[in-house]
Amino acid sequence: MPYESVTDLIRMIDERAAKILRERGRGSIRSKIDPAYAGSGDPKERRPEESATPNITKPVLLAFGLANETGAAVASDEIVLTPDGKYIVGKIGTPGGGVNASKWGGVQWVTPGNTTTLLTAATERNTTSNSYVEVKRFALAQPGRYRVAMSLARSGGTTNAKLQLLLPDGSWVDVSSVASSTSTHPTFSTHNVDMTVTANSPGMILRVVYLNTLGATNVSHIKDVSVRFDLTNAAGALYSAVISD
């Protein structure tokens, strides 16, 4: 069979080789994303033997039923192509493929941090109680441990505040250290209070309780309370306790 050019012959050989490899279930091609790729649209790819990037974009295939949660392609990523070289299968070196569980009815664990503010309860409240009273309450969307930022003040005595978690039996357990403030109202001091006990499941209830150490005519104030977190790939140490003995 005649060929018009050497290029046609090479293309035919490539196609025949790719067909044989596909039939044998082999033949994925290793390559890299174009070093000049800016992160928008389908990328180009450059193979190790190429000194310049061909001006051909390659669509990225996604695993059936899953979003591409390993992260968008970036310049110089190592990738795998389909045997015919037409499509990018995915990145090399991302164990398990990575799936955003929250998009598929699952959850991702959280750890104390400031990356995401989940909830804010900014209203200023006050109390003269010298025993702990509830002032803010939150439903937690994800399991793990959260950071609660707050602003505290008082007119006398000391304002103490801490976090408590509601257990399934209806009891509350302390899950943080105590934040203390002697700032004189209307001047507030700011505090970050991290959970030291894990919320084992989504939907658990967290509350802020506070008091004034002297009570009576001494007033404690709280405002600008927010629940914050960073995402983590590691589950926290689960909370367990003897509820009744």
Contacts in CASP RR format, 6 or more apart in sequence:
PFRMAT RR
TARGET T0000
AUTHOR 0000-0000-0000
METHOD contacts of the structure
MODEL  1
MPYESVTDLIRMIDERAAKILRERGRGSIRSKIDPAYAGSGDPKERRPEE
SATPNITKPVLLAFGLANETGAAVASDEIVLTPDGKYIVGKIGTPGGGVN
ASKWGGVQWVTPGNTTTLLTAATERNTTSNSYVEVKRFALAQPGRYRVAM
SLARSGGTTNAKLQLLLPDGSWVDVSSVASSTSTHPTFSTHNVDMTVTAN
SPGMILRVVYLNTLGATNVSHIKDVSVRFDLTNAAGALYSAVISD
3 9 0 8 1.000
3 12 0 8 1.000
15 84 0 8 1.000
18 27 0 8 1.000
18 83 0 8 1.000
18 84 0 8 1.000
18 85 0 8 1.000
21 27 0 8 1.000
21 83 0 8 1.000
22 83 0 8 1.000
22 84 0 8 1.000
26 83 0 8 1.000
27 83 0 8 1.000
28 80 0 8 1.000
28 81 0 8 1.000
28 82 0 8 1.000
28 83 0 8 1.000
28 89 0 8 1.000
29 47 0 8 1.000
29 80 0 8 1.000
29 81 0 8 1.000
29 82 0 8 1.000
29 83 0 8 1.000
29 85 0 8 1.000
30 48 0 8 1.000
30 78 0 8 1.000
30 79 0 8 1.000
30 80 0 8 1.000
30 81 0 8 1.000
30 92 0 8 1.000
31 45 0 8 1.000
31 46 0 8 1.000
31 47 0 8 1.000
31 48 0 8 1.000
31 78 0 8 1.000
31 79 0 8 1.000
31 80 0 8 1.000
31 81 0 8 1.000
32 45 0 8 1.000
32 46 0 8 1.000
32 47 0 8 1.000
32 48 0 8 1.000
32 76 0 8 1.000
32 77 0 8 1.000
32 78 0 8 1.000
32 79 0 8 1.000
33 43 0 8 1.000
33 44 0 8 1.000
33 45 0 8 1.000
33 46 0 8 1.000
33 73 0 8 1.000
33 74 0 8 1.000
33 75 0 8 1.000
33 76 0 8 1.000
33 77 0 8 1.000
33 79 0 8 1.000
34 43 0 8 1.000
34 44 0 8 1.000
34 45 0 8 1.000
34 46 0 8 1.000
34 53 0 8 1.000
34 75 0 8 1.000
35 46 0 8 1.000
35 53 0 8 1.000
35 75 0 8 1.000
35 76 0 8 1.000
36 53 0 8 1.000
36 75 0 8 1.000
37 43 0 8 1.000
37 44 0 8 1.000
37 73 0 8 1.000
37 74 0 8 1.000
37 75 0 8 1.000
38 75 0 8 1.000
39 72 0 8 1.000
39 73 0 8 1.000
39 74 0 8 1.000
39 75 0 8 1.000
41 57 0 8 1.000
42 57 0 8 1.000
42 58 0 8 1.000
42 59 0 8 1.000
42 60 0 8 1.000
43 57 0 8 1.000
43 58 0 8 1.000
43 60 0 8 1.000
43 73 0 8 1.000
43 88 0 8 1.000
44 53 0 8 1.000
44 54 0 8 1.000
44 55 0 8 1.000
44 56 0 8 1.000
44 57 0 8 1.000
44 58 0 8 1.000
45 53 0 8 1.000
45 58 0 8 1.000
45 79 0 8 1.000
45 81 0 8 1.000
45 88 0 8 1.000
46 52 0 8 1.000
46 53 0 8 1.000
46 54 0 8 1.000
58 81 0 8 1.000
58 85 0 8 1.000
58 86 0 8 1.000
58 87 0 8 1.000
58 88 0 8 1.000
59 86 0 8 1.000
59 87 0 8 1.000
59 88 0 8 1.000
60 68 0 8 1.000
60 73 0 8 1.000
60 87 0 8 1.000
60 88 0 8 1.000
60 90 0 8 1.000
61 82 0 8 1.000
61 87 0 8 1.000
61 88 0 8 1.000
61 89 0 8 1.000
61 90 0 8 1.000
62 68 0 8 1.000
63 97 0 8 1.000
66 99 0 8 1.000
66 104 0 8 1.000
67 99 0 8 1.000
67 100 0 8 1.000
67 103 0 8 1.000
69 97 0 8 1.000
69 98 0 8 1.000
69 99 0 8 1.000
69 100 0 8 1.000
69 103 0 8 1.000
70 90 0 8 1.000
70 91 0 8 1.000
70 94 0 8 1.000
70 97 0 8 1.000
70 98 0 8 1.000
71 91 0 8 1.000
73 79 0 8 1.000
73 88 0 8 1.000
73 91 0 8 1.000
77 91 0 8 1.000
77 92 0 8 1.000
78 91 0 8 1.000
78 92 0 8 1.000
78 93 0 8 1.000
79 88 0 8 1.000
79 89 0 8 1.000
79 90 0 8 1.000
79 91 0 8 1.000
79 92 0 8 1.000
80 88 0 8 1.000
80 89 0 8 1.000
80 90 0 8 1.000
80 91 0 8 1.000
80 92 0 8 1.000
81 87 0 8 1.000
81 88 0 8 1.000
81 89 0 8 1.000
82 89 0 8 1.000
100 108 0 8 1.000
101 107 0 8 1.000
101 108 0 8 1.000
102 108 0 8 1.000
102 142 0 8 1.000
107 142 0 8 1.000
107 143 0 8 1.000
107 202 0 8 1.000
108 142 0 8 1.000
108 231 0 8 1.000
108 232 0 8 1.000
108 233 0 8 1.000
109 142 0 8 1.000
109 143 0 8 1.000
109 144 0 8 1.000
109 231 0 8 1.000
109 232 0 8 1.000
109 233 0 8 1.000
109 234 0 8 1.000
109 235 0 8 1.000
109 236 0 8 1.000
110 142 0 8 1.000
110 143 0 8 1.000
110 144 0 8 1.000
110 145 0 8 1.000
110 146 0 8 1.000
110 229 0 8 1.000
110 230 0 8 1.000
110 231 0 8 1.000
110 232 0 8 1.000
111 144 0 8 1.000
111 145 0 8 1.000
111 229 0 8 1.000
111 230 0 8 1.000
111 231 0 8 1.000
111 232 0 8 1.000
111 236 0 8 1.000
112 145 0 8 1.000
112 146 0 8 1.000
112 147 0 8 1.000
112 192 0 8 1.000
112 194 0 8 1.000
112 195 0 8 1.000
112 228 0 8 1.000
112 229 0 8 1.000
112 230 0 8 1.000
113 147 0 8 1.000
113 194 0 8 1.000
113 228 0 8 1.000
113 229 0 8 1.000
113 230 0 8 1.000
114 147 0 8 1.000
114 149 0 8 1.000
114 228 0 8 1.000
114 230 0 8 1.000
115 228 0 8 1.000
115 229 0 8 1.000
115 230 0 8 1.000
115 231 0 8 1.000
116 228 0 8 1.000
116 229 0 8 1.000
116 230 0 8 1.000
116 231 0 8 1.000
117 226 0 8 1.000
117 227 0 8 1.000
117 228 0 8 1.000
118 138 0 8 1.000
118 140 0 8 1.000
118 141 0 8 1.000
118 146 0 8 1.000
118 226 0 8 1.000
118 227 0 8 1.000
118 228 0 8 1.000
118 229 0 8 1.000
119 138 0 8 1.000
119 226 0 8 1.000
119 227 0 8 1.000
120 224 0 8 1.000
120 225 0 8 1.000
120 226 0 8 1.000
120 227 0 8 1.000
121 136 0 8 1.000
121 138 0 8 1.000
121 225 0 8 1.000
121 226 0 8 1.000
122 223 0 8 1.000
122 224 0 8 1.000
122 225 0 8 1.000
122 226 0 8 1.000
123 223 0 8 1.000
124 221 0 8 1.000
124 222 0 8 1.000
124 223 0 8 1.000
125 135 0 8 1.000
125 136 0 8 1.000
125 221 0 8 1.000
125 222 0 8 1.000
125 223 0 8 1.000
126 219 0 8 1.000
126 220 0 8 1.000
126 221 0 8 1.000
126 222 0 8 1.000
127 133 0 8 1.000
127 135 0 8 1.000
127 210 0 8 1.000
127 211 0 8 1.000
127 212 0 8 1.000
127 219 0 8 1.000
127 220 0 8 1.000
128 212 0 8 1.000
128 215 0 8 1.000
128 216 0 8 1.000
128 217 0 8 1.000
128 218 0 8 1.000
128 219 0 8 1.000
128 220 0 8 1.000
129 211 0 8 1.000
129 212 0 8 1.000
129 215 0 8 1.000
130 211 0 8 1.000
130 212 0 8 1.000
130 213 0 8 1.000
130 214 0 8 1.000
130 215 0 8 1.000
130 216 0 8 1.000
131 211 0 8 1.000
132 160 0 8 1.000
132 162 0 8 1.000
132 209 0 8 1.000
132 210 0 8 1.000
132 211 0 8 1.000
133 209 0 8 1.000
133 210 0 8 1.000
133 211 0 8 1.000
134 207 0 8 1.000
134 208 0 8 1.000
134 209 0 8 1.000
135 161 0 8 1.000
135 207 0 8 1.000
135 208 0 8 1.000
135 209 0 8 1.000
135 210 0 8 1.000
135 222 0 8 1.000
136 207 0 8 1.000
136 208 0 8 1.000
136 222 0 8 1.000
136 225 0 8 1.000
137 205 0 8 1.000
137 206 0 8 1.000
137 207 0 8 1.000
137 208 0 8 1.000
138 205 0 8 1.000
138 206 0 8 1.000
138 207 0 8 1.000
138 227 0 8 1.000
139 203 0 8 1.000
139 204 0 8 1.000
139 205 0 8 1.000
139 206 0 8 1.000
140 146 0 8 1.000
140 199 0 8 1.000
140 202 0 8 1.000
140 203 0 8 1.000
140 204 0 8 1.000
140 205 0 8 1.000
140 206 0 8 1.000
140 227 0 8 1.000
141 202 0 8 1.000
141 203 0 8 1.000
142 202 0 8 1.000
142 229 0 8 1.000
143 198 0 8 1.000
143 199 0 8 1.000
143 200 0 8 1.000
143 201 0 8 1.000
143 202 0 8 1.000
143 204 0 8 1.000
143 235 0 8 1.000
143 236 0 8 1.000
144 195 0 8 1.000
144 198 0 8 1.000
144 199 0 8 1.000
144 200 0 8 1.000
144 235 0 8 1.000
144 236 0 8 1.000
145 194 0 8 1.000
145 195 0 8 1.000
145 196 0 8 1.000
145 197 0 8 1.000
145 198 0 8 1.000
145 199 0 8 1.000
145 229 0 8 1.000
145 236 0 8 1.000
146 194 0 8 1.000
146 195 0 8 1.000
146 199 0 8 1.000
146 206 0 8 1.000
146 227 0 8 1.000
146 228 0 8 1.000
146 229 0 8 1.000
147 192 0 8 1.000
147 193 0 8 1.000
147 194 0 8 1.000
147 195 0 8 1.000
147 227 0 8 1.000
147 228 0 8 1.000
147 229 0 8 1.000
148 163 0 8 1.000
148 176 0 8 1.000
148 192 0 8 1.000
148 193 0 8 1.000
148 194 0 8 1.000
148 195 0 8 1.000
148 206 0 8 1.000
148 208 0 8 1.000
148 225 0 8 1.000
148 226 0 8 1.000
148 227 0 8 1.000
148 228 0 8 1.000
149 190 0 8 1.000
149 191 0 8 1.000
149 192 0 8 1.000
149 193 0 8 1.000
149 224 0 8 1.000
149 225 0 8 1.000
149 226 0 8 1.000
149 228 0 8 1.000
150 161 0 8 1.000
150 179 0 8 1.000
150 190 0 8 1.000
150 191 0 8 1.000
150 193 0 8 1.000
150 208 0 8 1.000
150 222 0 8 1.000
150 223 0 8 1.000
150 224 0 8 1.000
150 225 0 8 1.000
150 226 0 8 1.000
151 188 0 8 1.000
151 189 0 8 1.000
151 190 0 8 1.000
151 191 0 8 1.000
151 222 0 8 1.000
151 223 0 8 1.000
151 224 0 8 1.000
151 225 0 8 1.000
152 159 0 8 1.000
152 161 0 8 1.000
152 179 0 8 1.000
152 180 0 8 1.000
152 181 0 8 1.000
152 183 0 8 1.000
152 188 0 8 1.000
152 189 0 8 1.000
152 191 0 8 1.000
152 210 0 8 1.000
152 220 0 8 1.000
152 221 0 8 1.000
152 222 0 8 1.000
153 159 0 8 1.000
153 181 0 8 1.000
153 183 0 8 1.000
153 184 0 8 1.000
153 185 0 8 1.000
153 186 0 8 1.000
153 187 0 8 1.000
153 188 0 8 1.000
153 189 0 8 1.000
153 220 0 8 1.000
153 221 0 8 1.000
153 222 0 8 1.000
154 181 0 8 1.000
154 182 0 8 1.000
154 183 0 8 1.000
154 184 0 8 1.000
154 185 0 8 1.000
154 212 0 8 1.000
154 218 0 8 1.000
154 219 0 8 1.000
154 220 0 8 1.000
154 221 0 8 1.000
155 184 0 8 1.000
155 185 0 8 1.000
155 218 0 8 1.000
155 219 0 8 1.000
155 221 0 8 1.000
156 184 0 8 1.000
156 212 0 8 1.000
156 214 0 8 1.000
156 218 0 8 1.000
156 219 0 8 1.000
157 182 0 8 1.000
157 212 0 8 1.000
157 213 0 8 1.000
157 214 0 8 1.000
157 215 0 8 1.000
157 218 0 8 1.000
158 180 0 8 1.000
158 181 0 8 1.000
158 182 0 8 1.000
158 212 0 8 1.000
158 213 0 8 1.000
158 214 0 8 1.000
159 180 0 8 1.000
159 181 0 8 1.000
159 182 0 8 1.000
159 210 0 8 1.000
159 211 0 8 1.000
159 212 0 8 1.000
159 213 0 8 1.000
159 220 0 8 1.000
159 221 0 8 1.000
159 222 0 8 1.000
160 178 0 8 1.000
160 179 0 8 1.000
160 180 0 8 1.000
160 210 0 8 1.000
160 211 0 8 1.000
160 213 0 8 1.000
160 220 0 8 1.000
161 178 0 8 1.000
161 179 0 8 1.000
161 181 0 8 1.000
161 191 0 8 1.000
161 193 0 8 1.000
161 208 0 8 1.000
161 209 0 8 1.000
161 210 0 8 1.000
161 222 0 8 1.000
162 174 0 8 1.000
162 176 0 8 1.000
162 177 0 8 1.000
162 178 0 8 1.000
162 179 0 8 1.000
162 193 0 8 1.000
162 208 0 8 1.000
162 209 0 8 1.000
162 210 0 8 1.000
163 174 0 8 1.000
163 175 0 8 1.000
163 176 0 8 1.000
163 193 0 8 1.000
163 195 0 8 1.000
163 206 0 8 1.000
163 207 0 8 1.000
163 208 0 8 1.000
163 209 0 8 1.000
164 172 0 8 1.000
164 173 0 8 1.000
164 174 0 8 1.000
164 175 0 8 1.000
164 206 0 8 1.000
164 207 0 8 1.000
164 208 0 8 1.000
164 209 0 8 1.000
165 172 0 8 1.000
165 173 0 8 1.000
165 175 0 8 1.000
165 195 0 8 1.000
165 197 0 8 1.000
165 199 0 8 1.000
165 204 0 8 1.000
165 205 0 8 1.000
165 206 0 8 1.000
165 239 0 8 1.000
166 172 0 8 1.000
166 204 0 8 1.000
166 205 0 8 1.000
166 206 0 8 1.000
166 207 0 8 1.000
167 173 0 8 1.000
167 241 0 8 1.000
167 243 0 8 1.000
169 243 0 8 1.000
171 243 0 8 1.000
172 207 0 8 1.000
173 197 0 8 1.000
173 239 0 8 1.000
173 241 0 8 1.000
174 197 0 8 1.000
175 195 0 8 1.000
175 196 0 8 1.000
175 197 0 8 1.000
175 206 0 8 1.000
176 193 0 8 1.000
176 194 0 8 1.000
176 195 0 8 1.000
176 196 0 8 1.000
176 197 0 8 1.000
177 193 0 8 1.000
177 196 0 8 1.000
179 191 0 8 1.000
179 193 0 8 1.000
181 188 0 8 1.000
181 189 0 8 1.000
181 191 0 8 1.000
182 189 0 8 1.000
183 189 0 8 1.000
185 219 0 8 1.000
185 221 0 8 1.000
188 221 0 8 1.000
188 223 0 8 1.000
188 224 0 8 1.000
190 224 0 8 1.000
195 206 0 8 1.000
197 239 0 8 1.000
198 236 0 8 1.000
198 237 0 8 1.000
198 238 0 8 1.000
198 239 0 8 1.000
199 206 0 8 1.000
199 239 0 8 1.000
200 238 0 8 1.000
200 239 0 8 1.000
206 227 0 8 1.000
208 222 0 8 1.000
208 225 0 8 1.000
210 220 0 8 1.000
210 222 0 8 1.000
211 220 0 8 1.000
212 218 0 8 1.000
212 219 0 8 1.000
212 220 0 8 1.000
END
